[in-house]
Amino acid sequence: MSRKIKIFMPCNEANNICNKAQYKEASLLEKLKLNLHLIYCKACRGYSLNNSKLTKRIEDSKLECLDPKCKEDMKKDLEKALKEQLH
């Protein structure tokens, strides 16, 4: 049984790998295949460029997320308010 490596991929797979690569989750082979795909696919090049711009802007904005305890407290408050509204 031969193991054939598919070099060409559909756009939806390329976009998925683009997302993975952005978060350092893509393998070397996936990155190589993505770069090959980007050579001939203008739409995916645009998607990749927009993805990179979005990530850079989010990183530059220095957003601060709520800590898990605060999120849990907000969730409990919301559930309590919903129960009160239903009764």
C-alpha positions as CSV (number, residue, x, y, z in Angstrom):
1,M,0.0,0.0,0.0
2,S,1.5,3.3,-1.0
3,R,1.2,6.5,1.0
4,K,0.5,9.2,-1.4
5,I,0.8,12.8,-0.2
6,K,-1.8,15.1,-1.7
7,I,-0.1,18.4,-2.6
8,F,-3.1,20.3,-4.0
9,M,-6.0,21.0,-1.7
10,P,-9.4,22.6,-1.9
11,C,-9.8,26.2,-0.6
12,N,-11.8,25.2,2.5
13,E,-8.9,23.0,3.6
14,A,-6.4,25.8,2.8
15,N,-8.4,28.2,5.0
16,N,-8.5,25.8,7.8
17,I,-4.7,25.3,7.7
18,C,-4.3,29.1,7.4
19,N,-6.2,29.4,10.7
20,K,-4.2,26.7,12.3
21,A,-0.9,28.2,11.1
22,Q,-1.9,31.6,12.6
23,Y,-2.1,30.0,16.1
24,K,1.1,27.9,15.6
25,E,-0.9,24.6,15.4
26,A,-0.1,23.7,11.8
27,S,2.5,21.0,10.9
28,L,5.4,21.7,8.6
29,L,3.8,19.7,5.8
30,E,0.5,21.6,6.2
31,K,2.3,25.0,6.0
32,L,4.2,23.8,2.9
33,K,0.9,22.7,1.2
34,L,-0.7,26.0,2.2
35,N,2.1,28.1,0.7
36,L,1.8,26.1,-2.5
37,H,-1.9,26.7,-2.6
38,L,-1.5,30.4,-2.0
39,I,0.8,30.6,-5.0
40,Y,-2.1,29.8,-7.4
41,C,-5.2,30.8,-5.4
42,K,-5.8,34.6,-5.3
43,A,-8.9,34.2,-3.1
44,C,-7.0,32.3,-0.4
45,R,-4.2,34.8,-0.5
46,G,-6.7,37.5,0.3
47,Y,-8.2,35.4,3.1
48,S,-4.7,34.8,4.6
49,L,-3.8,38.4,4.3
50,N,-7.0,39.5,6.1
51,N,-6.5,36.9,8.7
52,S,-3.0,38.2,9.4
53,K,-4.2,41.8,9.6
54,L,-7.0,40.9,12.0
55,T,-4.6,39.0,14.3
56,K,-2.1,41.8,14.3
57,R,-4.8,44.4,15.1
58,I,-6.1,42.3,18.0
59,E,-2.6,41.8,19.4
60,D,-1.9,45.5,19.0
61,S,-5.1,46.5,20.8
62,K,-3.8,44.9,24.1
63,L,-7.3,43.5,24.9
64,E,-7.7,42.3,28.4
65,C,-10.1,39.3,29.0
66,L,-12.1,38.7,32.1
67,D,-10.7,36.3,34.6
68,P,-12.5,32.9,34.9
69,K,-14.0,33.8,38.3
70,C,-15.5,37.0,37.0
71,K,-17.0,35.2,34.0
72,E,-18.5,32.6,36.3
73,D,-20.0,35.2,38.6
74,M,-21.5,37.0,35.6
75,K,-23.0,33.7,34.4
76,K,-24.6,33.0,37.8
77,D,-26.0,36.6,37.9
78,L,-27.5,36.1,34.4
79,E,-29.0,32.8,35.2
80,K,-30.5,34.2,38.4
81,A,-32.0,37.2,36.5
82,L,-33.5,34.8,33.8
83,K,-35.1,32.7,36.5
84,E,-36.6,35.8,38.1
85,Q,-38.0,36.9,34.8
86,L,-39.6,33.5,34.2
87,H,-41.4,33.5,37.5
